Amino acid sequence: MTADKTLLDAFAPTGVLRASINLGNPVLAQRKDGGGAGGVSVDLATALAGQLGVPLELVVVETAGKSVDVVTSGQADIGFFAIDPKRGATIAFTPPYVLIEGYYLVRDASPVRHNADVDQPGRRVVVGQGSAYDLYLTRELQHAEIVRAPSSQAVVRTFLDGGLDVAAGVKQQLQADTAGMSGLRLLDERFMVIRQAMGVNRARGEAAAAYLSAFVEAMKASGKVAQALQRHGIAGANVAPAGE
């Protein structure tokens, strides 16, 4: 794929491709020693910048909501997001490149055994504010109360400190944050599949959105996404099917 000047101006108006990297999802990005960021999303951003022939600048943020904000406001040119209709008002998403899973965490003594047990009056479910599962559960839960932690990384601590009933999040994040703890369990089934995509501000134009979508499909087809998952030791995430 090649990019003409119009596309370069759309993706890198400052002469640099500024990619928003959200550290709130450890499947996609992690903080490296020294304070930088690495991971699957960084690898894809690096590949896109190389294809466009421009330098890459990482705009590192801690939450999904902040990542949406910096791309929408023009502080970053592209980002990595879970596809959600609310975000789609300002962000043009590519097809997903990775599928990950949202799970519920409870205490061993909890009467909650199945996903259907969660949405009951009096149950308090903690989510990371502005996350994909916050947006999803806000639409789906009719009876349980949603409690919003400031970030995905703070969900388990908020759950424990607040004596809440259920913690919701990315499976790998919940597992990492409870490693070595006893008295907790994940439910046996996911409550959602999170479709992770790249995205660009809709104001950058349809041609930019189409180019980015073609880039993602090429990265999947070439095996680059699968290689990145393996390189970074990510288990439990799958490359999204072509054209999804």
Order of alpha helices (4+ residues) and beta strands (2+ residues): alpha-beta-beta-beta-alpha-beta-alpha-beta-beta-beta-beta-alpha-beta-alpha-beta-alpha-beta-beta-alpha-alpha-beta
